[in-house]
Amino acid sequence: MNKKGHVLNAVLLSLGLGYLLEPAGDLETFRTIIAIGVPVTLGAMVPDIDTAFGKHRKTLHNLPLLAGFLAFPYVFGNLEYVWIGVLTHYVLDMAGSRRGIALFYPLTKKEYGLPTGVTVSSNRADLVTVIITALELLVVALIVYEVPQWGFEMGRQAAGF
């Protein structure tokens, strides 16, 4: 995907996450969207910094970098949502484009991707971005609303209730 696609994904994802976490549609929803949106959008842009140095879709498109951003809030106490932007950048590059990314770089240069993508210059790139974003939000909605219910039900059955 191109920069426009990554920003589109981050903005739409932030709007969706804001409403999933604060569904009232009031000022608190707007605050949540902004609190999530800024770091998610920044995180969505970080992997493409490797276009200025290194090897694009290798140097900053890998699991060690994602692990660093997952650990960042625990070490520094801020930017809790940057990792979401980095992760969704990877998802978009793997599922939305034909090339894929080198997830295990520098251990291996092999690029991983799904056969669902389009070329970066395709006139369908925005549509693919919106579809992938909708699927990402569906996964988040399942995690937020369904997983706790499944855990409660399994616990209830285990206890014999």
KEVEXRO-481968 format. One record per residue (C-alpha): residue number from 1; residue in three letters; x, z, y. Coordinates in nm, 4 decimals. Example, Ala and Ser with C-alpha at 12.3 -4.5 7.8 and 13.67 -1.06 7.14 Angstrom:
# residues 2
ATOM 1 ALA 1.2300 0.7800 -0.4500
ATOM 2 SER 1.3670 0.7140 -0.1060
***
This chain:
# residues 161
ATOM 1 MET 0.0000 0.0000 0.0000
ATOM 2 ASN 0.0996 -0.0429 0.3614
ATOM 3 LYS 0.1133 0.2197 0.6376
ATOM 4 LYS -0.2386 0.1373 0.7531
ATOM 5 GLY -0.3691 0.2002 0.3996
ATOM 6 HIS -0.1927 0.5342 0.3731
ATOM 7 VAL -0.3270 0.6501 0.7104
ATOM 8 LEU -0.6785 0.5290 0.6204
ATOM 9 ASN -0.6570 0.7196 0.2915
ATOM 10 ALA -0.5343 1.0367 0.4646
ATOM 11 VAL -0.8030 1.0294 0.7352
ATOM 12 LEU -1.0900 0.9594 0.4939
ATOM 13 LEU -0.9570 1.2168 0.2496
ATOM 14 SER -0.9306 1.4783 0.5261
ATOM 15 LEU -1.2886 1.4133 0.6353
ATOM 16 GLY -1.4100 1.4436 0.2766
ATOM 17 LEU -1.2060 1.7555 0.2030
ATOM 18 GLY -1.3305 1.9182 0.5236
ATOM 19 TYR -1.6900 1.8671 0.4184
ATOM 20 LEU -1.6243 1.9723 0.0583
ATOM 21 LEU -1.4646 2.2993 0.1708
ATOM 22 GLU -1.6951 2.3662 0.4709
ATOM 23 PRO -2.0158 2.1698 0.4031
ATOM 24 ALA -2.2206 2.3154 0.6908
ATOM 25 GLY -2.1288 2.0308 0.9266
ATOM 26 ASP -2.0652 2.2676 1.2168
ATOM 27 LEU -1.7631 2.3644 1.4280
ATOM 28 GLU -1.5970 2.5323 1.1278
ATOM 29 THR -1.6217 2.2040 0.9355
ATOM 30 PHE -1.4518 2.0255 1.2260
ATOM 31 ARG -1.1754 2.2902 1.2370
ATOM 32 THR -1.1208 2.2526 0.8639
ATOM 33 ILE -1.0983 1.8743 0.8951
ATOM 34 ILE -0.8330 1.9065 1.1686
ATOM 35 ALA -0.6442 2.1835 0.9843
ATOM 36 ILE -0.6293 1.9656 0.6729
ATOM 37 GLY -0.6060 1.6270 0.8438
ATOM 38 VAL -0.2882 1.6698 1.0441
ATOM 39 PRO -0.0625 1.7855 0.7582
ATOM 40 VAL -0.2244 1.5499 0.5050
ATOM 41 THR -0.1650 1.2527 0.7350
ATOM 42 LEU 0.1945 1.3608 0.7997
ATOM 43 GLY 0.2498 1.4034 0.4265
ATOM 44 ALA 0.1002 1.0614 0.3581
ATOM 45 MET 0.3650 0.9045 0.5811
ATOM 46 VAL 0.6698 1.0952 0.4501
ATOM 47 PRO 0.7426 0.8849 0.1381
ATOM 48 ASP 0.7685 0.5640 0.3402
ATOM 49 ILE 1.0559 0.7048 0.5437
ATOM 50 ASP 1.2689 0.5642 0.2627
ATOM 51 THR 1.2147 0.2166 0.4117
ATOM 52 ALA 1.4750 0.3176 0.6739
ATOM 53 PHE 1.7328 0.4311 0.4169
ATOM 54 GLY 1.7745 0.4398 0.0426
ATOM 55 LYS 1.5585 0.2395 -0.1947
ATOM 56 HIS 1.1911 0.2031 -0.1058
ATOM 57 ARG 0.9488 0.3401 -0.3654
ATOM 58 LYS 1.2355 0.5248 -0.5296
ATOM 59 THR 1.4256 0.7559 -0.2926
ATOM 60 LEU 1.1195 0.9417 -0.1587
ATOM 61 HIS 0.8558 0.8335 -0.4109
ATOM 62 ASN 0.9329 1.0717 -0.6951
ATOM 63 LEU 0.8266 1.3982 -0.8567
ATOM 64 PRO 1.1237 1.6054 -0.7304
ATOM 65 LEU 1.0182 1.5328 -0.3704
ATOM 66 LEU 0.6572 1.6260 -0.4509
ATOM 67 ALA 0.7780 1.9512 -0.6099
ATOM 68 GLY 0.9685 2.0290 -0.2895
ATOM 69 PHE 0.6541 1.9816 -0.0810
ATOM 70 LEU 0.4526 2.1946 -0.3237
ATOM 71 ALA 0.7078 2.4748 -0.2803
ATOM 72 PHE 0.7373 2.4298 0.0986
ATOM 73 PRO 0.4515 2.6653 0.2011
ATOM 74 TYR 0.5805 2.9393 -0.0283
ATOM 75 VAL 0.9300 2.9175 0.1184
ATOM 76 PHE 0.8485 2.8546 0.4848
ATOM 77 GLY 0.4908 2.9859 0.5171
ATOM 78 ASN 0.3410 2.6765 0.6785
ATOM 79 LEU 0.2249 2.3186 0.6228
ATOM 80 GLU 0.0155 2.4133 0.3224
ATOM 81 TYR -0.1516 2.0722 0.2931
ATOM 82 VAL 0.1428 1.8340 0.3374
ATOM 83 TRP 0.1802 1.8023 -0.0402
ATOM 84 ILE -0.1727 1.6570 -0.0612
ATOM 85 GLY -0.0658 1.3698 0.1635
ATOM 86 VAL 0.2483 1.3084 -0.0434
ATOM 87 LEU 0.0507 1.3198 -0.3701
ATOM 88 THR -0.2196 1.0849 -0.2465
ATOM 89 HIS 0.0494 0.8478 -0.1181
ATOM 90 TYR 0.1833 0.8333 -0.4736
ATOM 91 VAL -0.1650 0.7811 -0.6187
ATOM 92 LEU -0.2339 0.5000 -0.3746
ATOM 93 ASP 0.1000 0.3297 -0.4491
ATOM 94 MET 0.0489 0.3631 -0.8242
ATOM 95 ALA -0.3188 0.2676 -0.8466
ATOM 96 GLY -0.3639 0.0553 -0.5356
ATOM 97 SER -0.0602 -0.1706 -0.5407
ATOM 98 ARG 0.0907 -0.3862 -0.8097
ATOM 99 ARG 0.4452 -0.2560 -0.7915
ATOM 100 GLY 0.4169 0.1161 -0.8737
ATOM 101 ILE 0.6737 0.3867 -0.7950
ATOM 102 ALA 0.9817 0.5398 -0.9596
ATOM 103 LEU 0.8355 0.8818 -1.0426
ATOM 104 PHE 1.1478 1.0138 -1.2134
ATOM 105 TYR 1.4088 0.8748 -0.9740
ATOM 106 PRO 1.7071 0.9409 -0.9656
ATOM 107 LEU 1.6990 1.0027 -1.3420
ATOM 108 THR 1.5540 0.6571 -1.4026
ATOM 109 LYS 1.4696 0.3603 -1.1815
ATOM 110 LYS 1.1692 0.2603 -1.3949
ATOM 111 GLU 0.8587 0.2152 -1.1807
ATOM 112 TYR 0.5182 0.3361 -1.2986
ATOM 113 GLY 0.1871 0.1954 -1.1862
ATOM 114 LEU -0.1616 0.1072 -1.3023
ATOM 115 PRO -0.2818 -0.2499 -1.3505
ATOM 116 THR -0.5556 -0.1919 -1.0895
ATOM 117 GLY -0.3627 -0.2672 -0.7734
ATOM 118 VAL -0.3438 -0.5537 -0.5290
ATOM 119 THR -0.0531 -0.6866 -0.3294
ATOM 120 VAL 0.0229 -0.5035 -0.0047
ATOM 121 SER -0.0736 -0.8101 0.1991
ATOM 122 SER -0.4050 -0.8630 0.0159
ATOM 123 ASN -0.7227 -0.8870 0.2209
ATOM 124 ARG -0.8745 -0.6470 -0.0357
ATOM 125 ALA -0.6162 -0.3720 0.0249
ATOM 126 ASP -0.8484 -0.1719 0.2542
ATOM 127 LEU -1.1325 -0.1911 0.0018
ATOM 128 VAL -0.9024 -0.0721 -0.2774
ATOM 129 THR -0.7866 0.2134 -0.0509
ATOM 130 VAL -1.1457 0.3249 0.0146
ATOM 131 ILE -1.2332 0.3093 -0.3573
ATOM 132 ILE -0.9265 0.5138 -0.4553
ATOM 133 THR -1.0026 0.7672 -0.1799
ATOM 134 ALA -1.3605 0.8032 -0.3085
ATOM 135 LEU -1.2266 0.8651 -0.6598
ATOM 136 GLU -0.9796 1.1244 -0.5257
ATOM 137 LEU -1.2665 1.3046 -0.3485
ATOM 138 LEU -1.4745 1.2943 -0.6663
ATOM 139 VAL -1.1915 1.4656 -0.8553
ATOM 140 VAL -1.1619 1.7307 -0.5824
ATOM 141 ALA -1.5395 1.7872 -0.5839
ATOM 142 LEU -1.5302 1.8408 -0.9601
ATOM 143 ILE -1.2457 2.0894 -0.9216
ATOM 144 VAL -1.4147 2.2776 -0.6361
ATOM 145 TYR -1.7685 2.2881 -0.7752
ATOM 146 GLU -1.7589 2.2343 -1.1518
ATOM 147 VAL -1.4390 2.3909 -1.2871
ATOM 148 PRO -1.5374 2.7451 -1.1768
ATOM 149 GLN -1.8727 2.6990 -1.3541
ATOM 150 TRP -1.7014 2.5797 -1.6719
ATOM 151 GLY -1.4702 2.8824 -1.6634
ATOM 152 PHE -1.7643 3.1168 -1.6081
ATOM 153 GLU -1.9586 2.9600 -1.8957
ATOM 154 MET -1.6598 2.9761 -2.1337
ATOM 155 GLY -1.6011 3.3399 -2.0411
ATOM 156 ARG -1.9683 3.4215 -2.0944
ATOM 157 GLN -1.9666 3.2556 -2.4369
ATOM 158 ALA -1.6415 3.4292 -2.5341
ATOM 159 ALA -1.7954 3.7640 -2.4400
ATOM 160 GLY -2.1039 3.6805 -2.6471
ATOM 161 PHE -2.3548 3.6694 -2.3626
***
